[in-house]
Structures are given as C-alpha cells and as structure tokens.
C-alpha cells in the first residue's frame, strides 16, 4: 500500500554494501525502484551510511 502525503514523502536513504536503498519512513517499504534519482544519491553514500 502506498500512502500519498500532500506535503511530500518521508524517506530514508542508505547504502548497506549490497546496493542503494530508499525506504519509506512509516511503512519501511523498499521504494528504491520508484525513486531512481534518490537511489543514485544513496549509491554514492559510504557503506553503512543512513540519512534522511
């Protein structure tokens, strides 16, 4: 289920060494494929880095 927020999305970017991860804030769902531009940013993070 995808819940749209009118004021934006609550996302978490991470690089766990297995590749970039874009995760939805409340549900914890992996939404990397929905946000390719953010996945490219997450891929450049150092391994083990997590950021809002």
VENZINOR-V159436 format. One line per field, one symbol per residue. ss: DSSP state (A for helix, B for strand, O for the rest). psi: psi as a letter, one per 40 degrees, with the letter a starting at -180 (. if undefined). burial: b if it has 9 or more other ideal C-beta (glycine too) atoms within 8 Angstrom, else e. A space follows every 50 residues. Layout:
BEGIN
ss=???
psi=???
burial=???
END
This chain:
BEGIN
ss=OOOOOOOOOOBBBBBOOOOBBBBBOOOOOBOAAAOAAAAAAAAOOOOOBB BO
psi=hhhhhdeaihihiihedeiihhhhcddehhfddegddddddddeiihehh i.
burial=eeeeeeeeeebbbbbeeeebbbbbbeeeeebbeebeebbbbbbebeeeee ee
END
